[in-house]
Structure formats: C-alpha cells, structure tokens
Amino acid sequence: MYTGLQHAHSGLAYLVLLGVAISFIAALAGLLGGKTFTDKNRKLGLLGLIPTHLQWVIGLILYFVSPLGLNNASGAAMKDATTRLYVLEHPLMMVLAVILITIGYSKAKRQVGTNTGFKTMTIFYGLGLILILSRIPWNAWLG
C-alpha cells in the first residue's frame, strides 16, 4: 500500500502542476484581457483545485506512514537539508499552497459576473504555484 501511495503521490504531482498552471494562466489571460469572470472560468479553476486537494489527502496519509515523514522528525533531522525538506518544509509549504488555492477558488466563485474573479485567482493560484514549485523534492523527482 505504501508503494502505491508513493507512486500515486508522485504521478498526481504532474496533474497538480498542470492544473494549477492552466488555471493560473487562464486567470492571468482573463485579467490582462479585461474580460468578465464567468461560470466557465470558475469551472476552469477546478482544474487546479481538485487535483491539489486529492494530492493533499494522499500526502497527508504518506506523512504519517512514510519513514521519511513524521516518523523521521527529530532535532537531528533539522540539521540535514534533505530530511528537513521531507519532514518540515515540503509538507508545510504544500499545506500553505492548498490553503491559498482553496481561498482563491472560494473567493473567485463568488465573483462570477465581475472582472475581479480573474485577479483573485491570479493572485492566489500564482502564490500557491510558487510555493509548490519552491518545495518539490526535485532531487527525488528528477533523479
């Protein structure tokens, strides 16, 4: 089960990045184009929200069952950059990213019919994307 969760978490990361990037780019295009935020645009935001939430649930389970997660937390772990990434930095930044993306979607869905929905999604999804990209364990992902 643990290996399956690891593979799901790694594979879903691509969908999260793609979904958040598409939602962000679409919101930025609408913002710069001076368009009105429609229900279609709101639904496009779900491309970033749904895989992000699914990824968070899988990541939360992994954090408690993985030897790299909570089981590895100690004072010595904070001295090692790789261990600190898995124990503290990656989970914390991902939770913050999920919170930002969720807030962005929740606020934007109430702004259908205005042009401020694009601004809201651009800001919150953009910040979430930056946080995600900043704490992906690139060495494990690309290696």
C-alpha positions as CSV (number, residue, x, y, z in Angstrom):
1,M,0.0,0.0,0.0
2,Y,2.8,2.4,0.9
3,T,4.5,2.0,-2.5
4,G,1.2,2.5,-4.3
5,L,0.6,5.7,-2.3
6,Q,4.1,6.9,-3.2
7,H,3.6,6.3,-6.9
8,A,0.1,8.0,-6.8
9,H,1.6,11.0,-5.0
10,S,4.5,11.3,-7.5
11,G,2.3,10.8,-10.5
12,L,-0.5,13.1,-9.3
13,A,2.1,15.9,-8.8
14,Y,2.2,16.3,-12.6
15,L,-1.6,16.8,-12.8
16,V,-1.4,19.2,-9.9
17,L,1.2,21.3,-11.6
18,L,-0.6,21.2,-14.9
19,G,-4.0,22.0,-13.4
20,V,-2.7,24.9,-11.3
21,A,-0.7,26.3,-14.2
22,I,-3.6,26.1,-16.6
23,S,-5.9,27.8,-14.0
24,F,-3.3,30.5,-13.3
25,I,-2.6,31.2,-17.0
26,A,-6.3,31.3,-17.9
27,A,-7.0,33.7,-15.0
28,L,-4.0,35.9,-15.9
29,A,-5.2,36.0,-19.6
30,G,-8.7,37.0,-18.4
31,L,-7.3,39.6,-16.1
32,L,-5.0,41.1,-18.8
33,G,-7.7,40.9,-21.4
34,G,-10.2,42.8,-19.2
35,K,-12.8,40.1,-19.6
36,T,-15.7,39.3,-17.3
37,F,-15.3,36.3,-15.0
38,T,-17.9,33.7,-16.0
39,D,-19.1,30.3,-14.7
40,K,-16.9,28.7,-17.3
41,N,-13.8,30.5,-15.8
42,R,-14.9,29.3,-12.4
43,K,-15.0,25.7,-13.6
44,L,-11.6,26.1,-15.1
45,G,-10.3,26.9,-11.6
46,L,-11.4,23.4,-10.6
47,L,-8.6,22.1,-12.8
48,G,-6.2,23.4,-10.1
49,L,-8.4,22.9,-7.0
50,I,-9.5,19.2,-7.4
51,P,-6.1,17.6,-8.0
52,T,-4.5,19.8,-5.4
53,H,-6.9,18.6,-2.7
54,L,-6.6,14.9,-3.8
55,Q,-2.8,15.3,-3.7
56,W,-3.0,16.8,-0.2
57,V,-5.0,13.9,1.1
58,I,-2.6,11.3,-0.3
59,G,0.3,13.4,1.0
60,L,-1.2,13.6,4.5
61,I,-1.6,9.8,4.6
62,L,2.0,9.4,3.4
63,Y,3.3,11.8,6.0
64,F,2.1,9.5,8.8
65,V,3.0,6.2,7.2
66,S,6.3,7.0,5.4
67,P,9.7,6.6,7.1
68,L,10.5,10.0,5.6
69,G,7.6,11.7,7.2
70,L,6.6,12.2,10.9
71,N,8.5,9.1,12.0
72,N,11.7,10.8,10.9
73,A,11.1,14.0,12.8
74,S,13.8,14.8,15.4
75,G,16.2,17.6,16.3
76,A,18.9,15.8,14.2
77,A,16.6,15.8,11.2
78,M,16.6,19.6,11.2
79,K,20.4,19.6,10.6
80,D,20.1,17.6,7.4
81,A,18.7,19.5,4.4
82,T,17.1,16.5,2.7
83,T,15.5,15.2,5.8
84,R,14.2,18.7,6.8
85,L,12.7,19.0,3.4
86,Y,10.6,15.8,3.8
87,V,9.8,16.3,7.5
88,L,9.0,20.0,7.6
89,E,9.5,22.2,4.5
90,H,7.6,20.2,1.9
91,P,4.5,19.4,4.0
92,L,4.3,23.0,5.4
93,M,4.6,24.7,2.0
94,M,2.2,22.3,0.4
95,V,-0.4,22.9,3.1
96,L,0.0,26.6,2.6
97,A,-0.3,26.2,-1.1
98,V,-3.5,24.2,-0.8
99,I,-4.9,26.8,1.6
100,L,-4.1,29.6,-0.8
101,I,-5.6,27.8,-3.8
102,T,-8.7,27.0,-1.9
103,I,-9.2,30.5,-0.7
104,G,-8.6,31.8,-4.2
105,Y,-11.2,29.5,-5.7
106,S,-13.7,30.2,-2.9
107,K,-13.4,33.9,-3.3
108,A,-13.4,33.8,-7.1
109,K,-16.5,31.7,-7.3
110,R,-18.5,34.5,-5.6
111,Q,-17.2,37.0,-8.1
112,V,-18.8,35.5,-11.2
113,G,-20.1,38.3,-13.4
114,T,-17.3,40.7,-12.4
115,N,-13.8,41.1,-13.6
116,T,-12.3,40.7,-10.1
117,G,-12.6,36.9,-10.1
118,F,-9.6,36.8,-12.5
119,K,-7.5,39.0,-10.2
120,T,-8.3,36.8,-7.2
121,M,-7.5,33.6,-9.0
122,T,-4.3,35.0,-10.5
123,I,-3.0,36.1,-7.1
124,F,-3.9,33.1,-5.0
125,Y,-3.2,30.4,-7.6
126,G,0.0,32.2,-8.5
127,L,1.2,32.2,-4.9
128,G,0.2,28.6,-4.5
129,L,2.1,27.6,-7.6
130,I,5.2,29.4,-6.4
131,L,5.0,27.6,-3.0
132,I,4.6,24.2,-4.7
133,L,7.5,24.8,-7.1
134,S,9.7,26.0,-4.3
135,R,9.4,22.8,-2.2
136,I,9.1,20.0,-4.6
137,P,11.8,17.4,-3.8
138,W,13.5,17.9,-7.2
139,N,16.3,15.6,-6.5
140,A,13.9,12.6,-6.0
141,W,11.6,13.8,-8.8
142,L,14.2,14.2,-11.5
143,G,16.7,11.6,-10.3
